[in-house]
Amino acid sequence: MTFLRVMGFSIALLAFYAIFSNSLPQVEPDLSEPVEVSTDGLDMDGMIVLGEKLFSGKGTCTLCHNNLGRAPDTLEMDLAAAFAERLADPGYQGIAAGGEGPEAVETYIRESLQDPSAYVVAGFGKKGTNDRESPMPIVDGPPIELSNVEMNAVIAFLQDRASMDPTVPLPSAEEAPSEEEPSGEGMVEAPVTDALAAIGKFNCSACHDLDGSGADLGPALGGIANRMNRTALMGAILDPNAEIAEGYDEGLMPDDLGEEMHASELLLIVDYLMALPEPEPSDENDEEGPATNAIDALDNHGCGGCHDLDGSEAELGPKLNGIANRMSREELKAAILDPNAVISQGFEAELMPDDFADDIVDSEMTLILDYLMNLPE
């Protein structure tokens, strides 16, 4: 009797996967020969158009540069003013520091793409790094791997949005990128047959800490089998906004993978992820819980990155030495929890994160307030 129940369950499970696989797109791949974009055809207007496509597509820039607060909303901000401000910021010590004009902006953007931590905009660094380390991946390395021509196209696009004439060179005939000429609507490329290739194809490690990628826009995937079964994991990939993991934002993960991904690729990825072990604990990556001293609490929440605090010389926010002479303890607490309610003269709104009420536990708040209220001028 037990044997019959096991056989029945196995047959039902196989039937489920067969039905599920057939419900996903199973279109024939477009095998037409790629059409090269000639140097004559790819003028600067073409570079700008290509850059815009890369910014929201292969480059995955809009996963973070949007209105959700993960990174500056590049497509909505005044880029001309922002570039001038960045180049003149005393905190920026990169190769374009102090420069002006389109050439300096080109150098600044290229450095940002290839070395994102050379300059981190205040409030947008990795948590606990005091805005010294950027969460942005290096775009000419794995998993994004933009070519030099593609980076030039993105730079041209951003310079154009800043009302500047792009200064990047046009590609030579040997460098010109190629685009596939679609042979019919709805066609997708042939499925890959290796799990790592599938993960690379869909840029999973750009947002998830996967095999040590260090990305933290989405939940870490090591040991995912201890938290989700296969069916739940498939659902999370195909409908990522149906249920959002605690501590993460809705809308970051593409919701069209069911249209872009072959069933065979989905199964490769799920098989690979379900076999991933929990990462070994380490002092560097472990979540340690609330800070137990004031210095760690201030560092964890990046206070010295914006405020002149014990000689940090930051000037995006008011200096904090002697703050007890200007504010009461309750006023200081209110300014931390609701920083945009009252803006100090000479400083800008919206620079200080407004989610400290969610991030700072009571014990850390007490440590921070005790420390700041005793700082001398």
C-alpha positions as CSV (number, residue, x, y, z in Angstrom):
1,M,0.0,0.0,0.0
2,T,2.9,2.4,0.9
3,F,4.5,1.6,-2.5
4,L,1.3,2.5,-4.3
5,R,1.0,5.8,-2.4
6,V,4.7,6.7,-3.3
7,M,4.1,5.9,-6.9
8,G,0.9,7.9,-7.0
9,F,2.7,10.9,-5.5
10,S,5.6,10.6,-7.9
11,I,3.3,10.5,-10.9
12,A,1.3,13.5,-9.7
13,L,4.5,15.5,-9.1
14,L,5.8,14.7,-12.6
15,A,2.4,15.7,-14.1
16,F,2.5,19.0,-12.2
17,Y,6.0,19.9,-13.6
18,A,5.0,18.8,-17.1
19,I,1.9,21.1,-17.0
20,F,3.9,23.9,-15.4
21,S,6.7,23.7,-18.0
22,N,4.2,23.8,-20.8
23,S,2.5,26.9,-19.4
24,L,5.7,28.9,-19.9
25,P,6.7,30.4,-23.3
26,Q,8.1,27.7,-25.6
27,V,8.8,29.7,-28.7
28,E,11.3,28.9,-31.3
29,P,14.5,30.9,-31.0
30,D,15.4,33.5,-33.5
31,L,18.4,32.0,-35.3
32,S,18.7,34.7,-37.9
33,E,22.3,36.1,-38.4
34,P,23.1,39.2,-36.3
35,V,23.2,42.4,-38.3
36,E,26.3,44.5,-37.5
37,V,25.7,48.2,-36.9
38,S,28.2,50.0,-39.1
39,T,30.2,53.0,-38.1
40,D,28.4,55.1,-40.7
41,G,25.0,54.2,-39.2
42,L,26.0,54.6,-35.6
43,D,26.3,58.4,-35.3
44,M,26.2,60.2,-32.0
45,D,22.4,60.2,-32.0
46,G,22.6,56.4,-32.4
47,M,25.0,56.2,-29.5
48,I,22.6,58.1,-27.3
49,V,19.7,55.8,-28.3
50,L,21.9,52.8,-27.6
51,G,22.9,54.2,-24.3
52,E,19.3,54.7,-23.2
53,K,18.5,51.0,-24.1
54,L,21.5,49.8,-22.2
55,F,20.6,52.0,-19.1
56,S,17.3,50.3,-18.7
57,G,18.2,47.0,-20.2
58,K,21.5,45.1,-20.1
59,G,23.1,47.6,-17.7
60,T,20.3,47.1,-15.2
61,C,20.8,50.7,-14.0
62,T,17.1,51.3,-13.4
63,L,17.0,48.5,-10.8
64,C,18.5,51.0,-8.4
65,H,18.4,54.4,-10.0
66,N,14.7,54.9,-9.6
67,N,12.3,56.6,-7.1
68,L,12.6,53.8,-4.5
69,G,15.6,55.4,-2.8
70,R,18.2,52.7,-3.5
71,A,20.3,55.2,-5.5
72,P,19.9,58.7,-6.9
73,D,17.0,58.8,-9.4
74,T,19.1,59.6,-12.4
75,L,16.3,59.9,-14.9
76,E,14.4,62.5,-12.8
77,M,17.1,64.6,-11.3
78,D,18.8,67.7,-12.8
79,L,21.9,66.0,-14.1
80,A,23.7,69.2,-15.2
81,A,23.5,70.5,-11.6
82,A,24.2,67.1,-10.1
83,F,27.4,66.6,-12.1
84,A,28.7,70.1,-11.3
85,E,28.0,69.5,-7.6
86,R,29.7,66.1,-7.6
87,L,32.9,67.4,-9.3
88,A,33.1,70.3,-6.9
89,D,32.4,68.2,-3.8
90,P,35.5,68.2,-1.5
91,G,34.7,64.6,-0.6
92,Y,35.3,63.5,-4.2
93,Q,39.0,62.8,-4.7
94,G,38.7,61.0,-8.0
95,I,40.5,61.7,-11.3
96,A,37.9,64.3,-12.4
97,A,37.9,66.2,-9.1
98,G,37.6,70.0,-9.5
99,G,37.0,69.6,-13.3
100,E,34.3,71.4,-15.3
101,G,32.5,70.8,-18.6
102,P,31.5,67.8,-20.6
103,E,35.0,66.2,-20.7
104,A,35.2,66.2,-16.9
105,V,31.7,64.8,-16.7
106,E,32.7,62.0,-19.2
107,T,35.7,61.1,-17.0
108,Y,33.5,61.2,-13.8
109,I,30.8,58.9,-15.2
110,R,33.4,56.4,-16.6
111,E,35.1,56.3,-13.2
112,S,31.7,55.7,-11.6
113,L,31.0,52.8,-13.9
114,Q,34.4,51.2,-13.4
115,D,35.1,52.1,-9.8
116,P,31.8,52.9,-8.1
117,S,33.3,53.3,-4.7
118,A,35.7,56.1,-5.8
119,Y,32.9,58.5,-4.8
120,V,29.7,57.5,-3.0
121,V,26.8,60.0,-2.8
122,A,26.0,60.6,0.8
123,G,23.3,58.2,2.1
124,F,23.7,55.7,-0.7
125,G,26.6,53.6,0.5
126,K,26.5,50.0,1.7
127,K,25.1,49.9,5.2
128,G,27.8,50.0,7.8
129,T,30.5,51.5,5.5
130,N,29.8,55.1,6.4
131,D,29.3,55.8,2.7
132,R,32.8,54.6,1.8
133,E,31.7,51.6,-0.3
134,S,29.1,51.6,-3.1
135,P,26.6,48.7,-3.5
136,M,26.8,49.3,-7.3
137,P,28.6,46.5,-9.3
138,I,31.5,47.3,-11.6
139,V,29.7,47.4,-14.9
140,D,32.5,46.2,-17.2
141,G,32.9,43.1,-15.0
142,P,30.7,40.1,-14.3
143,P,27.7,39.9,-14.2
144,I,26.9,43.0,-16.3
145,E,30.0,43.1,-18.5
146,L,29.4,46.2,-20.6
147,S,31.9,46.6,-23.4
148,N,33.9,49.9,-23.9
149,V,31.5,50.9,-26.7
150,E,28.5,50.2,-24.5
151,M,30.0,52.2,-21.6
152,N,30.6,55.1,-24.1
153,A,27.0,54.9,-25.2
154,V,25.7,55.1,-21.6
155,I,28.0,58.1,-21.0
156,A,26.7,59.8,-24.2
157,F,23.1,59.2,-23.0
158,L,23.8,60.7,-19.6
159,Q,25.7,63.7,-21.1
160,D,22.8,64.3,-23.4
161,R,20.3,64.2,-20.5
162,A,22.5,66.9,-18.9
163,S,22.1,69.0,-22.0
164,M,25.7,68.5,-22.9
165,D,27.2,67.6,-26.3
166,P,28.6,64.0,-25.8
167,T,32.3,63.8,-25.9
168,V,32.8,60.1,-26.3
169,P,34.3,58.7,-29.5
170,L,32.2,56.9,-32.0
171,P,33.1,53.2,-32.4
172,S,35.4,52.1,-35.1
173,A,34.2,49.4,-37.6
174,E,35.9,46.8,-35.5
175,E,34.3,48.0,-32.2
176,A,30.8,48.6,-33.4
177,P,28.2,46.6,-31.4
178,S,25.9,44.3,-33.1
179,E,22.1,43.9,-32.7
180,E,20.1,40.9,-33.6
181,E,17.6,41.5,-36.3
182,P,14.3,39.9,-35.1
183,S,12.7,37.6,-37.6
184,G,9.3,37.8,-36.0
185,E,7.5,39.3,-33.0
186,G,7.7,37.3,-29.8
187,M,11.0,35.5,-30.7
188,V,13.5,34.9,-28.0
189,E,17.1,33.7,-28.1
190,A,17.9,30.0,-27.8
191,P,17.9,28.7,-24.2
192,V,21.2,28.1,-22.5
193,T,21.9,24.7,-21.2
194,D,24.1,25.4,-18.1
195,A,22.9,26.7,-14.8
196,L,25.6,29.3,-14.3
197,A,25.0,30.5,-17.9
198,A,21.3,30.9,-17.1
199,I,22.0,32.8,-13.9
200,G,24.4,35.1,-15.8
201,K,21.9,35.6,-18.6
202,F,19.3,36.9,-16.2
203,N,21.8,38.8,-14.0
204,C,20.7,37.2,-10.8
205,S,23.9,38.0,-9.0
206,A,23.6,41.7,-9.7
207,C,20.9,41.9,-7.0
208,H,21.3,38.8,-4.9
209,D,24.4,37.7,-2.9
210,L,25.0,34.6,-4.9
211,D,28.2,32.6,-4.4
212,G,29.9,35.6,-2.8
213,S,28.8,38.3,-5.3
214,G,28.0,40.5,-2.3
215,A,25.0,42.2,-3.9
216,D,22.3,43.1,-1.4
217,L,19.4,44.5,-3.3
218,G,17.6,41.2,-3.0
219,P,17.8,38.4,-0.4
220,A,20.9,36.2,-0.3
221,L,20.4,32.9,-2.1
222,G,22.8,30.6,-0.2
223,G,20.8,28.0,1.7
224,I,17.5,29.1,0.0
225,A,16.3,25.5,0.2
226,N,16.1,25.9,4.0
227,R,13.6,28.7,3.6
228,M,11.6,27.9,0.5
229,N,10.5,24.7,-1.4
230,R,10.9,24.4,-5.2
231,T,7.3,25.5,-5.9
232,A,7.7,28.6,-3.8
233,L,11.0,29.5,-5.4
234,M,9.6,29.1,-8.9
235,G,6.7,31.4,-7.9
236,A,9.1,34.0,-6.5
237,I,11.0,34.1,-9.8
238,L,8.0,34.2,-12.0
239,D,5.9,36.6,-9.8
240,P,8.4,38.4,-7.6
241,N,6.1,41.0,-6.3
242,A,3.4,38.7,-5.1
243,E,5.3,38.4,-1.8
244,I,8.2,40.6,-0.8
245,A,10.8,39.4,1.7
246,E,11.0,41.4,4.8
247,G,13.5,44.3,4.5
248,Y,13.4,44.5,0.7
249,D,11.6,46.8,-1.7
250,E,8.8,45.9,-4.2
251,G,9.4,46.4,-7.9
252,L,13.2,45.9,-8.0
253,M,13.1,42.4,-9.5
254,P,11.8,42.2,-13.2
255,D,8.3,40.8,-13.3
256,D,8.5,39.6,-16.9
257,L,10.9,36.6,-16.4
258,G,8.1,34.3,-17.3
259,E,8.0,35.8,-20.7
260,E,11.8,36.0,-21.2
261,M,12.8,32.6,-19.6
262,H,12.5,29.2,-21.1
263,A,11.1,26.5,-18.8
264,S,14.3,24.6,-19.2
265,E,16.3,27.7,-18.0
266,L,13.9,28.1,-15.0
267,L,14.5,24.5,-14.0
268,L,18.2,24.9,-14.3
269,I,18.2,27.9,-12.1
270,V,15.9,26.4,-9.5
271,D,17.9,23.1,-9.4
272,Y,21.1,25.1,-8.9
273,L,19.7,27.4,-6.2
274,M,18.0,24.6,-4.2
275,A,21.5,22.9,-4.0
276,L,23.3,26.0,-2.7
277,P,24.5,25.5,0.9
278,E,24.3,28.2,3.6
279,P,27.3,30.4,3.4
280,E,30.0,29.9,6.1
281,P,29.6,32.5,8.8
282,S,32.2,35.3,8.8
283,D,32.9,38.3,10.9
284,E,32.7,40.5,7.8
285,N,29.3,39.4,6.5
286,D,27.4,38.3,9.5
287,E,24.5,40.4,10.7
288,E,25.5,41.3,14.2
289,G,22.3,42.8,15.5
290,P,22.1,46.3,17.2
291,A,25.3,48.1,18.1
292,T,26.3,48.0,21.7
293,N,28.4,51.2,21.8
294,A,27.8,54.7,20.6
295,I,30.7,54.8,18.0
296,D,29.5,51.6,16.3
297,A,25.9,52.9,16.3
298,L,26.9,56.1,14.7
299,D,29.0,54.3,12.1
300,N,26.3,51.7,11.3
301,H,24.0,54.5,10.4
302,G,26.5,56.7,8.5
303,C,26.2,59.8,10.7
304,G,29.8,60.9,10.1
305,G,29.3,60.7,6.3
306,C,27.1,63.8,6.3
307,H,27.7,65.6,9.6
308,D,30.9,67.1,10.9
309,L,31.2,64.7,13.8
310,D,34.4,64.6,15.9
311,G,36.4,66.0,13.0
312,S,34.9,64.0,10.1
313,E,34.6,67.4,8.3
314,A,31.5,66.3,6.4
315,E,29.2,69.2,5.6
316,L,26.0,67.9,4.0
317,G,24.3,68.3,7.3
318,P,24.8,70.5,10.3
319,K,27.8,69.8,12.5
320,L,27.0,67.8,15.6
321,N,29.6,69.0,18.1
322,G,27.9,71.1,20.7
323,I,24.5,70.1,19.5
324,A,23.2,70.2,23.2
325,N,23.6,74.0,23.1
326,R,21.2,74.2,20.2
327,M,18.6,71.4,20.7
328,S,17.0,69.5,23.5
329,R,17.3,65.7,23.6
330,E,13.7,65.3,22.4
331,E,14.3,67.8,19.6
332,L,17.4,65.9,18.5
333,K,15.5,62.6,18.5
334,A,12.7,64.1,16.5
335,A,15.3,65.5,14.0
336,I,16.7,62.0,13.5
337,L,13.4,60.2,13.1
338,D,11.7,62.8,10.9
339,P,14.6,64.8,9.4
340,N,12.5,66.7,6.8
341,A,10.0,68.2,9.3
342,V,12.4,71.1,10.0
343,I,15.4,71.8,7.8
344,S,18.3,73.8,9.3
345,Q,19.1,77.0,7.5
346,G,21.6,76.6,4.7
347,F,21.0,72.8,4.2
348,E,18.8,70.9,1.7
349,A,15.8,68.8,2.3
350,E,15.6,65.1,1.5
351,L,19.4,64.4,2.0
352,M,19.0,62.6,5.3
353,P,17.2,59.2,5.1
354,D,13.7,59.3,6.5
355,D,13.6,55.6,7.5
356,F,15.7,55.7,10.7
357,A,12.5,55.0,12.7
358,D,12.5,51.6,11.1
359,D,16.3,51.0,11.1
360,I,17.5,52.3,14.5
361,V,16.4,50.2,17.5
362,D,15.7,51.9,20.9
363,S,19.0,50.8,22.4
364,E,21.0,52.3,19.5
365,M,18.9,55.5,19.7
366,T,19.7,55.8,23.4
367,L,23.4,55.3,22.7
368,I,23.4,57.9,19.9
369,L,21.5,60.5,21.9
370,D,23.7,60.1,25.0
371,Y,26.8,60.5,22.9
372,L,25.7,63.5,20.8
373,M,24.2,65.4,23.8
374,N,27.6,65.2,25.5
375,L,29.7,66.4,22.6
376,P,31.5,69.6,23.3
377,E,31.7,72.5,20.8
